[in-house]
Amino acid sequence: MRATRFYMSTEKRVIYYRDELNDEFSSAVITPRKIDGSYRYLRDGYMGRFIHFILYRIIAAPLAKAWLRLYFGHRIIGDKPGRREKGAFYIYGNHTHFMADALMPTMVGSPRDIYVIVNPENVSMPVLGRMTPYMGALPLPADTESTGNFLRAVRKLESRGYGIAIYPEAHIWPYYTDIRPFTEKSFRYPAQSDLPVYCFTDTYQKRRFRKTPRLVTYIDGPFRADETLKVKDKQNVLRDAVYNAMKQRSENSDIEMIRYVKSTEADGEA
């Protein structure tokens, strides 16, 4: 049963949506670069590995933990796959906050380094876009040549035992407290490699003395599909296991910062 919902005020923001699969409500306006065959996915040289260590281990990981704790009173409930698994794994999460989502894979995957499959916008920002590839951003490819490079990079990361994170909802809906439907497409990677799958679900919970909700993240898994199944069937099995786990965990949200209302052509301008 879903927890009782509290509302911050009568002035709470309302967002109208039409398409749960494709509507995007991020406030950032970024012109994405084209990820073609010239894009270099992995920085394997000495300098690239050094920059990765500095940005990921020395800067990003400590700041992520501090910011999430101070701003959201963040808690993680469940076993971190980075501690549980000896080899590579995939982890899927809900997409509800532009800053927290950028930091969350680092938190839930600790102590393992996590690479994140992202939209090209994440590597297209003037300054930060030059840093995110060194911190593990893997932008989706735009053509045949870049697709081959992307898949080779993913397989190389799997062979090295890294974790790979994916947001299957694809689009940010700030503070959304349910789970939007998503397809099985992003589960092709673990289905082909027969790797364990985990998921994390960010929930928003009321705090007594602060308007900012507490962010509580639940980790579930591992989920595996029968290795004798066809890849497409494995994808469906993994997708359903992750969706159902996330859907159940989302019921722990008990505060709604933004109300999302489905509109029609008739009332879409309301």
Secondary structure, DSSP 8 states (H G I E B T S, - for coil): -----EES-TT-EEEEES-TTT----S---------TT------SHHHHHHHIIIIIIIIHHHHHHHHHHHH--EEES--HHHH-SS-EEEEE----HHHHHHHHHHHHTTS-EEEEE-GGGG-SSSHHHHGGGGTEEE---SHHHHHHHHHHHHHHHHTT-EEEE-TT-S--TT--S-----SGGGHHHHHHT--EEEEEEEEE--SS-SS-EEEEEEEEEE---TTS-HHHHHHHHHHHHHHHHHHHHTT--EESEEEEE--TTTTT-
